[in-house]
Amino acid sequence: MKRSTLGWIGIYTGVFFGAAFTLIPVLWMLSIAFRPSSELYQTPFHIFPVTLTFDNFMNVLLNRTTVPAHLEQGFGRSLIVSLCTTVLAVAIASLAGYALARFNFRGRDSYGFLMLATQMMPAILFLVPLFEILRLIGLVNTLQGLILSYLTFSLPFCIWLLRGYFEGISPDLESAALTDGCNRLQALWYIVLPLATPALIATGAFAFINAWNEFLFAFILAGNQPLLTVQLFAFIGQYGPEYGNLMASAVLVAIPPVVIFLLMQRYMLRGLTAGAVKG
């Protein structure tokens, strides 16, 4: 057998086991979510539910649980925070990425490196400083403070991605627009941003999913206004977790990011690939 064939077999084997390792928790979550409570503690335990039921989803959606979680309120707060974070991240990253791609100024490369280096640090290191800053300006336990916190994590990656994409767009197009009477902002708005649509969509999807799935900062910085991920704690009661309701809620929480990825997959792959190669 040729070495190239063995190489491809090894690659596909690795991909298969990697995908299986990733999907097993998801399949387990779905198995518990569609399983009636009577089957949770049966012996022997069946990997797949013997009887499919939607009772857990109805309990969650209609607040028929031991401790009503009111997920509809958390959904609204999560949607507001995620959308605001997305809009602000794309707007700020567009301007910053364009400046890094087009203007030569002292410290540009050092600034880009330091900005990217923040992504190498665990987010928990910033928790206490951010809490103190938000406390001083009166934004603890507010959605506004949470949005500002999420921007600190989304912006470095978004700026770096857009910078790489903007560098792949020919400056001659902007020069022609400037010659025709446009200023820099008009050239950016009418020429560069339409050409960078895939990168903008990838940036927005990344910021939205990152904000939607986040738990730790939402739990600490906005505990009085819990987001959807934090509200899942309601199903970990005094006498143990309500596994069926908990997993059904987790399935509902996971739906928006999955839908966004499926709808924007083509644009996200183009934007992420182009930004990585050209950056």
C-alpha positions as CSV (number, residue, x, y, z in Angstrom):
1,M,0.0,0.0,0.0
2,K,1.3,3.4,-0.9
3,R,2.5,5.8,1.8
4,S,0.0,8.5,0.5
5,T,-2.9,6.0,1.0
6,L,-1.7,5.2,4.5
7,G,-1.5,8.9,5.2
8,W,-5.1,9.5,4.1
9,I,-6.3,6.6,6.1
10,G,-4.6,8.0,9.1
11,I,-6.1,11.5,8.5
12,Y,-9.7,10.1,8.1
13,T,-9.2,7.9,11.2
14,G,-8.2,10.9,13.2
15,V,-11.1,13.0,11.9
16,F,-13.5,10.2,12.7
17,F,-12.3,9.8,16.3
18,G,-12.1,13.5,16.8
19,A,-15.7,14.0,15.5
20,A,-16.9,11.1,17.7
21,F,-15.2,12.6,20.8
22,T,-16.9,15.9,20.1
23,L,-20.4,14.4,19.4
24,I,-20.6,12.0,22.3
25,P,-21.5,14.8,24.9
26,V,-24.1,16.2,22.4
27,L,-25.7,12.8,21.9
28,W,-25.7,12.1,25.6
29,M,-27.5,15.5,26.2
30,L,-30.1,14.6,23.6
31,S,-30.6,11.1,25.1
32,I,-31.3,12.5,28.5
33,A,-33.5,15.4,27.2
34,F,-35.9,13.0,25.4
35,R,-35.9,10.4,28.2
36,P,-38.8,10.2,30.7
37,S,-37.8,10.6,34.4
38,S,-38.7,7.0,35.1
39,E,-35.8,5.8,32.9
40,L,-33.1,8.0,34.4
41,Y,-32.3,5.6,37.3
42,Q,-33.2,2.3,35.7
43,T,-30.8,-0.6,35.8
44,P,-29.5,-1.6,33.4
45,F,-29.2,1.9,32.0
46,H,-29.9,2.2,28.3
47,I,-27.7,4.6,26.2
48,F,-30.7,5.5,24.1
49,P,-34.2,6.2,25.6
50,V,-36.6,3.3,25.4
51,T,-39.5,5.8,25.2
52,L,-39.2,9.1,23.6
53,T,-41.0,12.0,25.3
54,F,-41.2,15.8,25.0
55,D,-42.3,16.2,28.6
56,N,-39.0,17.7,29.7
57,F,-39.2,20.4,27.0
58,M,-42.8,21.2,27.9
59,N,-41.9,21.4,31.6
60,V,-39.2,23.9,30.8
61,L,-41.2,26.0,28.4
62,L,-44.3,26.1,30.6
63,N,-42.4,26.5,33.9
64,R,-43.8,23.3,35.3
65,T,-40.6,22.4,37.1
66,T,-39.8,22.3,40.8
67,V,-38.1,25.7,40.6
68,P,-39.5,27.7,37.6
69,A,-36.6,29.0,35.6
70,H,-38.5,31.5,33.5
71,L,-36.3,30.9,30.5
72,E,-38.2,33.3,28.4
73,Q,-36.8,36.2,30.5
74,G,-33.3,34.9,30.2
75,F,-33.7,34.4,26.5
76,G,-34.6,38.1,26.1
77,R,-31.6,39.2,28.2
78,S,-29.2,36.9,26.4
79,L,-30.5,38.1,23.0
80,I,-30.1,41.7,23.9
81,V,-26.5,41.2,25.3
82,S,-25.5,39.0,22.3
83,L,-26.8,41.4,19.7
84,C,-25.4,44.5,21.3
85,T,-22.0,42.8,21.7
86,T,-22.1,41.7,18.0
87,V,-23.0,45.2,16.6
88,L,-20.4,47.0,18.7
89,A,-17.7,44.4,18.1
90,V,-18.2,44.5,14.3
91,A,-18.4,48.3,14.2
92,I,-15.3,48.9,16.4
93,A,-13.3,46.1,14.8
94,S,-14.0,47.4,11.3
95,L,-12.5,50.8,12.2
96,A,-9.6,49.3,14.1
97,G,-8.8,46.6,11.6
98,Y,-8.9,49.1,8.7
99,A,-6.5,51.4,10.6
100,L,-4.1,48.6,11.2
101,A,-4.3,47.4,7.6
102,R,-4.0,50.8,5.9
103,F,-2.1,53.3,8.1
104,N,1.6,53.1,9.1
105,F,2.1,54.5,12.6
106,R,4.6,54.0,15.3
107,G,3.9,50.9,17.3
108,R,1.4,49.3,14.9
109,D,3.0,45.9,14.9
110,S,3.6,45.9,18.6
111,Y,0.0,46.9,19.2
112,G,-1.3,44.1,17.0
113,F,0.9,41.6,18.7
114,L,-0.1,42.7,22.2
115,M,-3.8,42.6,21.2
116,L,-3.5,39.1,19.9
117,A,-1.5,38.0,23.0
118,T,-4.5,38.8,25.2
119,Q,-6.2,35.8,23.5
120,M,-3.5,33.5,25.0
121,M,-4.5,34.3,28.6
122,P,-7.4,32.5,30.5
123,A,-10.4,34.8,30.8
124,I,-10.7,34.2,34.5
125,L,-7.5,36.4,35.0
126,F,-9.6,39.4,33.9
127,L,-12.6,38.7,36.2
128,V,-11.5,40.6,39.3
129,P,-10.1,43.7,37.5
130,L,-13.2,43.9,35.4
131,F,-15.4,43.5,38.4
132,E,-13.6,46.4,40.2
133,I,-13.8,48.6,37.1
134,L,-17.5,47.9,36.7
135,R,-18.1,48.5,40.4
136,L,-16.4,51.9,40.3
137,I,-18.5,53.1,37.4
138,G,-21.7,51.5,38.8
139,L,-22.3,48.8,36.1
140,V,-22.1,45.7,38.2
141,N,-25.3,43.6,37.8
142,T,-26.3,45.4,34.6
143,L,-26.5,44.2,31.1
144,Q,-24.4,47.2,29.9
145,G,-21.5,46.2,32.1
146,L,-21.8,42.6,30.8
147,I,-21.7,43.9,27.2
148,L,-18.5,45.9,27.9
149,S,-17.0,42.8,29.4
150,Y,-17.8,40.7,26.4
151,L,-16.3,43.2,24.1
152,T,-12.9,42.9,25.8
153,F,-12.8,39.2,24.7
154,S,-14.4,39.5,21.3
155,L,-12.6,42.6,20.0
156,P,-9.0,41.3,19.7
157,F,-9.9,38.4,17.5
158,C,-12.4,40.4,15.5
159,I,-9.8,43.2,14.9
160,W,-7.2,40.7,13.9
161,L,-9.5,38.9,11.5
162,L,-10.7,42.0,9.8
163,R,-7.2,43.4,9.5
164,G,-6.1,40.3,7.6
165,Y,-9.1,40.6,5.3
166,F,-8.7,44.3,4.7
167,E,-5.0,43.8,3.7
168,G,-6.2,41.5,1.0
169,I,-8.3,44.2,-0.6
170,S,-6.5,46.3,-3.1
171,P,-5.8,49.9,-1.9
172,D,-6.2,51.1,-5.5
173,L,-10.0,50.8,-5.2
174,E,-9.9,53.2,-2.3
175,S,-7.5,55.5,-4.1
176,A,-10.0,55.7,-7.0
177,A,-12.8,56.6,-4.6
178,L,-10.7,59.2,-2.9
179,T,-9.9,60.7,-6.3
180,D,-13.6,60.9,-7.1
181,G,-14.2,63.0,-3.9
182,C,-14.9,60.5,-1.2
183,N,-13.2,60.8,2.2
184,R,-11.7,57.9,4.1
185,L,-14.9,56.9,5.9
186,Q,-16.9,57.0,2.7
187,A,-14.4,54.9,1.0
188,L,-14.5,52.4,3.9
189,W,-18.3,52.4,3.9
190,Y,-19.0,52.2,0.2
191,I,-16.0,50.3,-1.1
192,V,-14.2,48.3,1.5
193,L,-17.0,47.0,3.8
194,P,-19.2,45.6,0.9
195,L,-16.1,43.7,-0.3
196,A,-15.4,42.4,3.2
197,T,-18.9,41.0,3.8
198,P,-17.7,37.4,4.4
199,A,-15.3,38.6,7.1
200,L,-17.9,40.9,8.7
201,I,-20.4,38.0,8.9
202,A,-17.7,35.7,10.3
203,T,-16.8,38.4,12.9
204,G,-20.4,39.0,13.9
205,A,-21.1,35.2,14.2
206,F,-18.1,34.8,16.4
207,A,-19.0,37.7,18.7
208,F,-22.6,36.5,18.9
209,I,-21.8,32.9,19.7
210,N,-19.1,33.9,22.2
211,A,-21.5,36.1,24.1
212,W,-24.5,33.7,23.9
213,N,-22.5,30.7,25.3
214,E,-20.6,32.5,28.0
215,F,-21.3,31.6,31.6
216,L,-18.7,32.6,34.1
217,F,-18.8,36.4,33.6
218,A,-22.6,36.4,33.2
219,F,-22.8,34.6,36.6
220,I,-20.5,36.9,38.4
221,L,-21.1,40.3,36.8
222,A,-24.8,40.1,36.2
223,G,-26.2,37.7,38.8
224,N,-29.3,39.9,39.5
225,Q,-30.2,39.7,35.8
226,P,-29.3,36.1,34.8
227,L,-28.8,35.2,31.2
228,L,-30.0,32.0,29.7
229,T,-26.9,30.0,30.5
230,V,-27.0,31.1,34.2
231,Q,-30.7,30.2,34.5
232,L,-29.8,26.5,33.9
233,F,-28.6,26.5,37.5
234,A,-32.2,26.6,38.6
235,F,-32.4,22.9,37.8
236,I,-29.7,22.0,40.2
237,G,-31.9,21.9,43.3
238,Q,-31.5,21.0,46.9
239,Y,-32.1,17.3,46.4
240,G,-30.0,17.0,43.2
241,P,-30.1,18.0,39.6
242,E,-33.3,17.6,37.5
243,Y,-31.4,16.0,34.7
244,G,-34.2,15.8,32.2
245,N,-35.2,19.4,32.5
246,L,-31.6,20.5,32.7
247,M,-30.6,18.7,29.4
248,A,-33.8,19.9,27.7
249,S,-32.9,23.5,28.6
250,A,-29.3,22.9,27.4
251,V,-30.7,21.8,24.0
252,L,-32.8,24.9,23.8
253,V,-29.9,27.1,24.7
254,A,-27.7,25.4,22.0
255,I,-30.2,26.0,19.2
256,P,-29.5,29.7,18.2
257,P,-25.7,29.2,17.8
258,V,-26.3,26.0,15.7
259,V,-28.8,27.8,13.5
260,I,-26.4,30.8,13.0
261,F,-23.6,28.5,12.1
262,L,-25.6,26.5,9.6
263,L,-27.0,29.6,8.0
264,M,-23.7,31.5,7.9
265,Q,-21.4,28.6,7.4
266,R,-20.3,29.5,3.9
267,Y,-19.5,33.1,4.8
268,M,-17.8,32.1,8.0
269,L,-15.5,29.7,6.3
270,R,-14.6,32.3,3.7
271,G,-14.1,35.0,6.2
272,L,-12.0,33.0,8.6
273,T,-9.9,31.4,5.9
274,A,-9.1,34.7,4.1
275,G,-8.4,36.5,7.3
276,A,-6.0,33.8,8.6
277,V,-4.1,33.5,5.3
278,K,-3.8,37.2,4.5
279,G,-3.2,38.3,8.1
